[in-house]
Amino acid sequence: MYCSQCGTPIQEGAKFCSSCGSSSPAEAGKSAPASNQLPTATDGSKSQSQRAANASLYLGIAAIIAGNLVVLSFSWLVPALVCCIGGVIWGVLGVRYAQRTAGEGARRSRVGLTLSGLALISLASWGFLVSTGQNIVFDKAGVEKQMVDWLGETYVAPTSVDCPETPTMKEGNTFECIANFSDSSTATIYVKVQDTSGNITFGTSPQ
């Protein structure tokens, strides 16, 4: 056996020519067929990739919509989570299938995966705000007016009531407001947050 490049004799079993370093004819014959063995996508795999891409995209869009509706009603939480998780799963599958089918549906899968991921992040952020009571804006002026009216009807009307600017409106949290009277006396009004909607109760005794 001789080198195809320089003609130098090559020993049996050698992979390279000792003179010029070229691959031996035997090695070249082994590697040549492999270069032509490219994977071909079947109609079935293309259809599978398309279905996964469409499912991921549609679920991603649904996740974004349902995620926004959760702010209006807790009943949308489960549908939003289902769409998010489904969008992520189908997005990953779509990307994997696309690698076998020369990119069939890869863009839609990535878009669906991105939308589902953003919806999950949004839900997680919203859940954190709800758990800490930061999703509710405390109506300081409105609450103080209610207290003035209530004290006027129940005891003696105060000249003013002072409440904290930004109390934590988490369910079960308590805080205090101070009622100021014309004789320079004061009274403490105890406030308790009753639920995640920010409804409160108050009175002159700790709750």
Secondary structure as the mmCIF struct_conf table of DSSP 4:
data_model
#
loop_
_struct_conf.conf_type_id
_struct_conf.id
_struct_conf.beg_label_comp_id
_struct_conf.beg_label_asym_id
_struct_conf.beg_label_seq_id
_struct_conf.end_label_comp_id
_struct_conf.end_label_asym_id
_struct_conf.end_label_seq_id
STRN STRN1 TYR A 2 TYR A 2
TURN_TY1_P TURN_TY1_P1 SER A 4 CYS A 6
STRN STRN2 PRO A 9 PRO A 9
TURN_TY1_P TURN_TY1_P2 GLU A 12 GLY A 13
BEND BEND1 LYS A 15 LYS A 15
STRN STRN3 PHE A 16 PHE A 16
TURN_TY1_P TURN_TY1_P3 SER A 18 CYS A 20
HELX_LH_PP_P HELX_LH_PP_P1 SER A 22 SER A 22
STRN STRN4 SER A 23 SER A 23
HELX_LH_PP_P HELX_LH_PP_P2 SER A 24 SER A 24
HELX_RH_AL_P HELX_RH_AL_P1 PRO A 25 ASN A 36
HELX_RH_AL_P HELX_RH_AL_P2 ASP A 43 VAL A 70
TURN_TY1_P TURN_TY1_P4 VAL A 71 LEU A 72
HELX_RH_3T_P HELX_RH_3T_P1 PHE A 74 TRP A 76
HELX_RH_AL_P HELX_RH_AL_P3 LEU A 77 ARG A 100
TURN_TY1_P TURN_TY1_P5 THR A 101 GLY A 105
HELX_RH_AL_P HELX_RH_AL_P4 ALA A 106 THR A 132
TURN_TY1_P TURN_TY1_P6 GLY A 133 ASN A 135
BEND BEND2 ILE A 136 ILE A 136
HELX_RH_AL_P HELX_RH_AL_P5 LYS A 140 THR A 154
BEND BEND3 TYR A 155 TYR A 155
BEND BEND4 THR A 159 THR A 159
STRN STRN5 SER A 160 ASP A 162
BEND BEND5 GLU A 165 THR A 166
TURN_TY1_P TURN_TY1_P7 GLU A 171 GLY A 172
STRN STRN6 THR A 174 ASN A 180
TURN_TY1_P TURN_TY1_P8 SER A 182 ASP A 183
BEND BEND6 SER A 184 SER A 184
STRN STRN7 THR A 186 VAL A 193
BEND BEND7 ASP A 195 ASP A 195
TURN_TY1_P TURN_TY1_P9 THR A 196 SER A 197
STRN STRN8 ILE A 200 GLY A 203
BEND BEND8 THR A 204 SER A 205
#
